[in-house]
Amino acid sequence: MDTANDLLVERTTSTGVQEKRTYTVSEVASMLQLGKSKAYELCNEGIFQTLKIGRAVRISKASFDEWLNNQFK
């Protein structure tokens, strides 16, 4: 199981490209073309995995991407 620190670290792929493990609320809001308030509401609904570190909220890229892909089915 990933630790909180593992979720925040960018990983390098075999091709040397940095891959993000988490999104910020602002990034999710931008991708969905929503306001930050609505993005925070989605985070609080528990539809994808989030991690709170102090006041900062990070969204699991894997769980967000899976949720988003399922919206088009």
Phi, psi and omega in degrees: 000141179287141172272168180302320180294321179298326181293331184272341185279135174284141178255150176260126179283174180297339178270002178087008181272135177285132180240127180287148176254340182223159172245154170272166177298321178298320179294317178296316179301316180294315181298323182268358183055052178237167172283161180297327179299316179293322178297320176296322177300315178299319178298318182288339178285345178076024182280342170219162185285134177233160179226127179252126178237102189064236178267349182280138177245131175239141182251130177300122180300317182298314182288325177294313181298320178297314178301312182297315178300323180289343179287342183262008180268000000 
